[in-house]
Amino acid sequence: QGMLSKLRFSSKFVEEISLVFFTWLRFMPSSVTGQDKSSLKGKGNSPIEIIYKKFSSFVKSAMSSSASLTNKAAGSHLGNGSMLSWCIGKLDFPLSILVLGRAISQKTKQKVITTVTELSDLIPAAITLFVPGCSSYGVIYVSLVAPAFLSIKSCDEINKKSSNVDTMESKVNDASRFLRFWMIHALVTWVLDSFAPILAWVPFSTHVIWLLWAFLQLETTTRRIYGWFESEVEKPLDQTQTMQSVKRVIAALPSSVDSQKDTSSNEGQVEKSKKED
């Protein structure tokens, strides 16, 4: 144990091991079945499919356990799925009053109901916002467990046979939404990790991060941000909004030329005042 504690792996070594692992995960035959990749033909025996099956069952059990605990906390009279129906039922009447009073439009009402429906899987994690020291666990649930469950659910729907073209197209669109989300997830995770030392000193930063991940999971938000990201990649580098923002920031910063000009002007004023004296 003493020798193992002294071992230090270089970043280059970890990168090489990661490369070998992901190459095996994607392309190599299964060591469990001993079959060739060419002989699998979608039978589900490749390494990535085996790991996916194990991982998906774990995520599904975690989601079902958290949902059942939430239902018990809300009351034994609420079964699975009834909490969402109860919330929508309570929201429908006041929203209808606002529509009749022309305070909001019917489209806005539908957006509110859609948002509540999409965020219903995050109810167990919402409890952690009110428990001191547990909000970080809620962030893990919102950023990883819930979207992983929805992605697995979407993949399972695609694997089901369907002769209806419209139904299949809807399933593919739903799956593409989560592919876009994971692209955004990688970018946002990189940004949050870069600013982690600063965020550690900001009060309630974990709560804000929780709300950020919940906001990113909305379908309209995911598609809008991914559309912006795609347009940024397709444009030339000088024409992207990111590069233009960087140029504005650099232009706003004080430069050495400006400081030299200020110094020379101050010296000129001093000499002029001496001559006048």
C-alpha positions, 0 to 999 in steps of 0.5 A, spaced: 500 500 500 505 504 501 508 503 494 502 504 491 501 511 494 508 513 491 506 511 484 505 517 480 502 517 473 504 522 468 498 526 464 501 523 457 501 516 460 493 517 462 492 520 455 495 513 452 491 509 456 485 513 455 486 512 447 487 505 448 480 504 452 476 508 447 479 504 441 477 498 444 470 500 446 469 503 439 472 498 434 475 491 438 471 485 438 468 483 445 473 479 450 466 476 453 463 473 447 470 472 443 466 474 437 469 478 431 466 485 430 464 483 423 460 477 426 456 481 431 451 484 426 448 488 431 447 482 436 449 487 442 455 483 444 460 489 442 464 492 448 460 499 447 453 495 447 455 491 453 457 497 457 451 501 455 446 495 457 450 495 464 450 503 465 443 504 462 440 499 467 444 502 473 441 509 471 434 507 470 434 504 477 437 510 480 431 514 477 426 510 479 428 510 486 429 517 486 422 518 483 419 513 488 422 517 494 419 523 491 412 520 491 413 518 498 415 524 500 409 528 497 404 523 499 402 516 499 396 518 494 401 520 489 403 514 484 408 514 479 406 520 474 401 522 478 405 528 481 406 531 474 399 530 472 397 534 479 402 540 478 399 541 471 392 540 473 394 546 478 397 550 473 392 549 468 386 554 471 391 560 473 394 560 466 387 559 463 385 565 467 391 569 464 390 567 457 382 570 458 385 576 461 390 577 455 396 577 460 399 571 456 398 568 450 395 561 449 402 559 446 406 562 452 401 557 456 403 551 452 410 553 453 410 553 461 406 547 461 411 544 456 417 546 461 414 543 467 413 537 463 420 537 461 423 539 468 419 534 472 424 529 472 428 534 476 424 534 482 428 529 486 434 534 485 430 540 486 430 538 494 437 538 494 437 546 493 434 546 500 438 542 504 445 545 506 451 541 503 447 537 498 446 542 492 452 539 489 449 532 489 443 535 486 448 538 480 450 531 479 443 529 478 441 534 474 447 534 469 449 527 468 443 522 471 437 525 468 440 527 461 443 520 461 436 517 463 432 521 458 438 519 452 437 512 454 430 512 454 430 515 447 435 510 444 430 505 447 424 508 443 428 508 437 430 500 437 423 499 437 420 497 431 415 502 428 412 502 421 409 509 421 414 514 418 412 520 422 413 516 429 420 514 427 422 521 425 419 524 431 424 519 435 430 520 431 429 528 432 428 526 440 434 522 439 438 528 436 436 533 441 440 529 446 446 528 442 446 536 441 445 536 449 451 532 450 455 537 445 453 543 449 454 539 456 462 538 454 463 545 452 459 548 459 463 543 463 469 545 460 467 553 462 465 551 469 471 547 470 476 553 468 472 558 472 471 553 478 477 556 483 473 563 482 466 560 483 468 556 489 468 563 492 461 565 490 455 564 494 450 560 492 454 558 486 452 551 486 445 553 486 446 557 480 449 551 476 444 547 478 439 552 475 444 553 469 443 545 467 436 545 468 435 551 463 440 547 458 436 541 458 430 544 455 429 542 448 428 550 445 434 552 449 438 546 447 436 547 439 438 554 440 445 554 443 447 548 438 444 552 432 449 558 435 455 553 436 454 550 429 453 557 426 460 559 429 463 553 427 461 554 419 463 561 419 470 564 418 474 565 424 474 573 424 467 573 423 465 569 429 461 572 434 466 569 439 472 572 436 469 579 435 467 579 443 475 577 444 477 583 440 472 588 443 475 586 450 482 587 448 480 593 445 477 596 451 484 594 455 489 599 456 495 598 452 502 600 453 502 605 447 496 609 451 500 609 457 506 612 454 502 617 451 499 619 457 506 619 460 509 623 455 503 628 455 504 629 463 511 630 462 510 636 457 505 639 462 510 639 467 515 642 463 510 647 460 508 649 467 516 650 469 517 654 463 511 659 465 514 659 472 
